[in-house]
Amino acid sequence: MASSLSTKHFLGAQYSSDGLGGLGFRRSYTKLPSPSFHLPDRRFQQSRRLEIQAAGSTYGTYFRVTTFGESHGGGVGCVVDGCPPRLALSEADMQVDLDRRRPGQSRITTPRKETDTCKIASGIADGLTTGSPIKVEVPNTDQRGHDYSEMSQAYRPSHADATYDFKYGVRSVQGGGRSSARETIGRVAAGAIAKKILKQYAGTEILAYVSQVHKVVLPENLVDHETLTLDQVESNIVRCPNPEYAEKMIAAIDAVRVKGDSVGGVVTCIVRNVPRGLGSPVFDKLEAELAKAALSLPATKGFEFGSGFAGTFMTGSEHNDEFYMDEHGRIRTRTNRSGGIQGGISNGETINMRIAFKPTSTISRKQNTVTRDRHETELIARGRHDPCVVPRAVPMVEAMVALVLVDQLMAQYAQCTLFPINPALQEPIKSPNNEQAQVSL
C-alpha cells in the first residue's frame, strides 16, 4: 500500500537536483524518497538534516567579497570574486589604505604592533587581474592571546562576547575573534580594489574624515567638500582636515586614554563624480545599501544621509533641492540636502553621509559583569585597544562605501547599457577622462 506521507516544503523554498534551497539550506540527498517507502530509519532522518550555507561573511552581488580570519589566529584577509579582468593591480595598491588602518600608528590608537603587510595569493597574472577570485592575505604577527584569559570566562560589557555565545554556543576568545576590528583588514583590501575600479572607470573619488570626537564637533562650514583632499585628511593623527579642531580632538582622546577609558565619534564620508543612475527603487535603494554596509562595521551605532535628522526640523519648501541647468547643459540641483541620492538612485551630485561610532567597549577600568557560568563578578580587561576607534575607522568607511558603489556600478552596467542609452535623458556611466589600463598584447 502506498504511503500517504507527503513532503512539505518551506514557504518560498525551491529545491533542485543539486539539493540547494532558495532559503540558503542544503539537503544532503538529491531525490525525494519513493512514495512506496515505509517509516524512515534513523540514518535517513539524519541524512535529511538541513544545513546552513551562509554565515554573514560575504558582501556584494557582482563584486563579491568574503572576509576571513580572526584577531589572534594565523592571519586575516579576503577573497574578491567578480573583479573585472585586465585591471592593473599590485599589493602596493592595497597597502596604502591598510597602512592607514593598521594599529600602532600613533599614541591615540592601539599599541599593538602589526605591519599588516598584504600578499596577493591568486587572481593576478603579469600584474593584471585575470577575472578569477583574488585572495589577499595578511598575517597576524603580534599576538597576545594570554591577555584574554580572564575574558574567556567573563563577558566584556557592550562587547560581542555574550551574543556570540548566545548564538553559536562557542566562540574565539582571544581578541574577540570575528567581532574584532581586525576583521576589517579584508574589507579595506577589497575596498582599495573597488576604489581603483571606480576611479579609473568613472572618475569617482571617495574621501572620509573625522568630524566629531566625543563632544568636539567640527562645524560643517569649515570643510569644503568640493576641494577636500586626502592630504588634508592625513595631515594629522586624528584625520580631521581642520588643524584647530584636530588638536581639540586629539586632546579629548588623550584625556580618556590616560584614565583607561574610551570615547566615540563620527566619520563623515563624501563621494564625488558619482555616475547617475546607481541604485534601484524600493528595497535596494542606494542609501539603504550604504547604510547596511556602514553599519556592518564594528562599533557603529548610527547613520545619517544628506540632511539626516536635521532635515526633520525643516519644511518642504526649505528642504527641497531645486533643479537648474548648469553652463554645460546638465540638470543639477542648487542645494544638496538629498545627499546626492533621490528615490534611491544617484543624481550625480556629491554623496555625503555620517557614521556614528560608539566608545570602544574594551576598557581597562573595573566594570561589573557576568561569567559564562552565570555568576556576577567584576572585570578589568587587559589587552591593547583603541581609546577612540574613529581615526582608524576612516579607511574602513571608505572601503565599505567603495564596495557598495562598485557593485551598483556593475549592476547598472549590466541592466541599463545592454542597449543604446537614451541620450535625451541618460548619461554614459563611464567618465570621458577615465584612465584606461594599457595592456600590451
C-alpha positions in Angstrom: 0.0 0.0 0.0 1.4 3.3 -1.0 2.3 5.7 1.8 0.1 8.7 2.4 3.1 10.7 3.8 3.9 13.9 1.9 6.9 16.2 1.9 6.0 19.8 2.9 8.4 22.5 1.7 9.2 25.7 3.5 7.3 28.7 2.1 9.2 30.1 -0.8 11.9 27.4 -0.9 12.7 25.7 -4.2 14.8 22.6 -4.5 16.8 21.5 -7.4 18.7 18.3 -8.3 21.8 19.6 -6.5 19.9 19.9 -3.3 20.2 23.7 -2.9 17.2 25.5 -1.4 16.1 29.1 -2.0 16.3 29.8 1.7 20.0 29.0 1.8 19.7 25.4 3.1 21.4 22.3 1.8 19.8 18.9 1.6 22.3 16.0 1.7 20.2 13.9 -0.7 19.2 14.7 -4.2 16.0 12.8 -4.8 12.7 12.7 -2.9 12.0 9.3 -1.4 9.9 6.8 -3.3 6.2 7.1 -2.5 6.2 3.4 -1.5 8.7 3.8 1.4 7.8 2.9 5.0 8.8 4.9 8.1 12.4 6.1 7.6 15.1 4.8 9.9 17.4 7.0 12.0 20.1 7.1 9.3 17.6 8.5 6.8 16.4 11.1 9.3 19.9 12.2 9.8 20.5 12.5 6.0 17.6 14.9 5.7 19.2 17.3 8.2 19.2 20.9 6.8 22.5 22.7 7.0 23.0 26.5 6.8 25.2 27.6 3.8 25.7 31.3 4.5 27.2 32.8 7.7 27.3 36.6 7.0 30.9 36.9 5.9 30.2 37.9 2.3 29.0 41.1 0.8 28.1 42.0 -2.8 26.3 40.6 -5.8 28.5 41.3 -8.8 31.7 42.4 -7.0 31.6 39.8 -4.2 33.8 40.0 -1.1 34.3 37.4 1.6 36.5 38.2 4.6 38.2 35.5 6.7 40.3 35.2 9.8 40.3 36.1 13.5 42.0 38.7 15.6 44.6 36.3 17.2 44.6 33.5 14.6 47.2 32.9 12.0 46.0 35.7 9.8 43.2 37.6 8.1 42.2 38.6 4.6 39.6 38.4 1.9 38.6 36.7 -1.3 37.2 39.0 -4.1 35.2 37.4 -6.8 33.8 39.2 -9.8 36.7 41.7 -10.2 36.9 42.7 -13.9 39.9 41.3 -15.8 42.8 43.4 -17.1 42.9 45.8 -14.2 46.5 46.7 -13.2 46.8 45.6 -9.6 49.5 45.0 -7.0 50.0 44.7 -3.3 51.0 48.4 -3.2 47.5 49.5 -4.4 46.1 48.0 -1.2 48.9 48.7 1.2 48.3 52.4 1.2 44.8 52.0 2.8 46.0 49.1 5.0 48.7 51.4 6.4 46.0 54.0 7.2 44.0 51.3 9.1 46.8 49.4 10.8 47.3 49.5 14.6 50.2 51.2 16.4 50.3 54.2 14.1 50.1 56.9 16.8 49.6 57.3 20.5 45.8 57.7 20.1 45.5 54.2 18.6 46.0 50.7 20.0 49.7 50.0 20.7 49.5 46.6 19.0 52.4 46.4 16.5 51.4 44.9 13.2 52.8 45.9 9.8 49.7 44.5 8.1 51.7 43.7 5.0 49.4 42.1 2.4 50.1 39.4 -0.1 48.0 38.6 -3.2 47.8 34.8 -3.4 45.7 34.4 -6.6 43.8 36.2 -9.4 46.8 38.1 -10.8 48.9 37.4 -13.9 51.7 39.7 -15.1 50.4 42.5 -12.9 46.8 42.3 -14.2 43.6 40.8 -12.8 42.5 37.7 -14.6 38.8 37.8 -13.7 39.2 34.8 -11.3 39.0 35.1 -7.5 41.6 37.3 -5.8 42.8 36.2 -2.5 44.6 38.7 -0.2 46.3 37.5 3.0 47.7 39.4 5.9 49.5 37.5 8.7 49.0 38.2 12.4 52.5 38.7 13.9 51.9 40.4 17.3 49.5 38.0 19.1 49.0 38.0 22.8 46.2 35.5 23.5 47.1 35.3 27.2 45.8 38.9 27.6 42.3 37.4 27.2 42.4 34.7 29.9 40.0 36.5 32.3 37.7 37.4 29.4 37.4 33.8 28.4 35.1 33.4 31.4 33.8 36.9 32.0 31.8 38.8 29.4 33.1 42.3 28.5 30.2 44.8 28.8 28.8 46.0 25.5 31.1 43.7 23.6 30.1 40.7 21.4 31.3 38.1 23.8 27.9 37.3 25.2 25.9 37.4 22.0 28.4 35.2 20.2 27.9 32.6 22.9 24.1 33.1 22.8 24.1 32.4 19.0 26.8 29.8 18.5 27.4 28.3 21.9 31.2 28.6 21.3 33.5 31.5 20.4 37.0 32.5 19.7 38.0 34.2 23.0 41.3 35.9 22.0 40.7 39.4 20.8 37.0 38.9 20.1 37.6 36.6 17.1 35.5 37.7 14.2 33.9 40.6 16.2 37.3 42.3 16.3 38.0 45.3 14.1 41.0 43.3 12.8 38.4 41.5 10.5 38.1 44.8 8.6 41.6 44.3 7.0 39.9 42.2 4.4 37.3 44.9 3.8 39.9 47.6 3.4 42.0 45.5 1.0 38.9 44.7 -1.1 37.8 48.3 -0.9 41.1 49.5 -2.3 40.5 47.4 -5.4 36.9 48.8 -5.7 38.2 52.4 -5.3 40.7 51.8 -8.2 37.9 50.5 -10.4 35.6 53.4 -9.6 38.4 56.0 -10.2 39.6 54.5 -13.5 36.2 53.8 -15.0 34.0 56.7 -13.7 36.4 59.2 -12.1 34.7 58.6 -8.8 36.5 59.7 -5.6 35.7 58.6 -2.0 37.0 60.6 0.9 36.2 60.2 4.6 37.4 62.2 7.6 36.7 62.5 11.4 34.1 65.2 12.1 33.5 64.6 15.8 35.3 63.1 18.7 33.3 62.9 21.9 32.0 66.4 22.5 34.3 68.1 20.0 32.2 68.7 16.8 33.7 70.1 13.6 31.4 72.7 12.1 30.2 71.7 8.6 31.1 75.0 7.1 34.8 74.5 7.9 35.3 71.8 5.3 34.8 72.4 1.5 33.7 69.0 0.1 34.4 70.2 -3.4 38.1 70.8 -2.8 38.8 68.4 0.1 42.0 66.3 -0.5 43.4 63.1 1.0 46.5 65.1 2.1 44.3 67.4 4.2 42.7 64.4 5.9 46.1 62.7 6.5 47.8 65.8 7.8 47.3 64.8 11.5 46.9 61.6 13.5 43.1 62.1 14.2 42.3 62.5 10.4 40.4 65.8 10.8 41.1 68.1 7.9 40.9 71.3 10.1 44.1 71.7 12.2 42.4 73.7 15.0 39.7 71.1 15.7 42.1 68.3 15.1 44.1 69.4 18.1 41.0 69.6 20.2 40.0 66.1 19.2 43.5 64.7 20.0 43.3 66.3 23.4 39.9 64.7 24.1 41.3 61.3 23.2 44.4 61.8 25.3 42.2 62.8 28.3 40.4 59.5 28.4 43.4 57.4 27.3 45.4 58.1 30.4 42.4 57.1 32.5 41.9 53.7 30.8 38.6 54.9 29.3 37.4 55.5 25.8 35.2 57.9 23.7 33.3 57.6 20.4 32.9 60.0 17.5 31.6 60.5 13.9 33.1 59.9 10.5 31.9 61.9 7.5 32.2 60.4 4.1 31.8 62.1 0.7 31.8 60.7 -2.8 32.5 63.0 -5.8 31.9 62.3 -9.5 29.3 59.6 -8.9 27.6 58.3 -12.1 23.9 59.0 -12.3 21.6 56.0 -12.1 23.2 53.9 -9.4 20.8 52.1 -7.0 17.4 50.7 -7.5 13.9 51.6 -6.4 12.1 50.1 -3.4 14.2 47.6 -1.4 17.6 48.2 -3.0 17.8 52.0 -2.7 21.4 53.2 -2.9 21.3 54.9 0.6 19.9 51.7 2.1 22.8 49.7 0.7 25.2 52.3 2.0 23.6 52.2 5.4 23.8 48.4 5.6 27.4 48.5 4.6 28.4 51.2 7.0 26.5 49.8 9.9 28.2 46.4 9.4 31.4 47.9 10.6 32.4 47.2 14.2 31.3 49.8 16.8 28.8 51.6 14.5 25.7 53.0 16.1 24.2 55.5 13.7 23.9 56.5 10.1 22.8 59.8 8.6 22.5 60.6 5.0 22.2 64.1 3.3 20.3 66.4 5.7 19.8 63.5 8.1 17.9 64.1 11.3 18.4 67.9 10.9 16.1 67.8 7.9 13.2 66.9 10.2 13.3 70.5 11.5 12.7 71.9 8.0 9.7 72.4 5.8 9.4 71.0 2.4 10.0 74.4 0.8 13.2 74.7 2.8 14.4 71.2 2.2 13.7 70.6 -1.4 16.6 70.7 -3.8 15.5 72.8 -6.8 16.7 71.9 -10.3 18.5 74.2 -12.7 20.6 73.9 -15.9 24.3 74.5 -15.5 26.7 76.1 -18.0 27.3 72.7 -19.6 23.6 71.9 -20.2 23.4 69.4 -17.4 20.5 69.1 -15.0 21.8 69.9 -11.5 20.4 70.8 -8.0 21.1 74.2 -6.4 21.3 72.6 -3.0 22.2 69.0 -1.9 20.1 68.2 1.1 19.2 64.9 -0.6 22.8 63.9 -0.3 23.3 63.0 -3.9 20.5 60.4 -4.0 16.8 60.8 -4.8 14.3 57.9 -4.9 17.2 55.5 -4.0 19.1 56.5 -7.2 22.2 58.7 -7.5 21.6 62.0 -9.2 25.2 62.9 -9.9 25.6 65.3 -7.0 28.2 64.7 -4.3 27.1 61.9 -2.0 27.5 62.6 1.7 26.9 60.6 4.9 27.9 60.4 8.5 28.5 57.3 10.6 28.5 57.3 14.4 30.9 55.1 16.3 30.4 54.2 20.0 33.2 54.4 22.6 35.5 51.3 22.4 33.9 48.6 24.5 37.1 47.1 26.0 38.5 49.4 28.6 40.9 48.9 31.4 38.6 50.3 34.2 36.8 48.0 36.6 33.3 47.0 35.4 30.5 44.7 36.7 29.7 41.7 34.5 28.6 38.1 34.5 30.7 34.9 33.8 29.9 32.2 31.3 28.7 30.0 34.1 26.2 32.7 35.2 27.9 34.3 38.2 28.2 38.0 38.8 31.7 39.3 39.0 34.0 42.3 38.3 36.3 42.6 35.3 39.3 44.7 34.5 40.0 44.0 30.8 43.6 43.6 29.6 44.8 43.8 26.1 45.6 46.6 23.7 42.7 48.6 22.4 42.0 52.0 20.8 40.8 54.7 23.2 38.8 56.0 20.2 38.1 54.0 17.0 37.2 56.8 14.7 40.7 57.8 13.4 41.3 54.2 12.1 37.7 53.8 11.0 38.2 56.4 8.2 39.7 54.0 5.7 37.2 51.3 6.8 34.2 53.6 5.9 35.8 54.5 2.6 36.2 50.8 1.8 32.6 49.9 2.6 31.3 52.8 0.5 33.5 51.7 -2.4 32.3 48.1 -2.2 28.7 49.3 -2.4 29.3 51.7 -5.3 31.4 49.3 -7.5 28.7 46.6 -7.0 26.0 49.1 -8.0 28.1 50.3 -10.9 28.4 46.8 -12.3 24.6 46.3 -11.8 23.8 49.5 -13.7 26.2 48.5 -16.5 24.6 45.0 -16.7 21.0 46.2 -16.7 20.9 49.6 -18.4 23.7 49.6 -21.0 23.0 46.4 -23.0 21.1 48.6 -25.5 22.0 52.1 -26.5 21.1 54.7 -23.9 18.5 57.4 -24.4 20.8 60.5 -24.8 17.9 62.9 -24.2 17.6 61.6 -20.6 20.6 59.4 -19.7 24.4 60.0 -19.5 27.1 57.4 -20.0 28.3 56.0 -16.7 31.9 55.9 -18.0 33.9 59.1 -17.4 35.2 60.6 -20.7 38.5 61.3 -18.9 39.0 58.0 -17.2 42.4 56.4 -17.1 42.4 53.2 -19.1 44.9 50.4 -18.2 47.3 49.9 -21.1 47.6 46.2 -22.0 50.3 45.0 -24.3 49.3 42.0 -26.3 
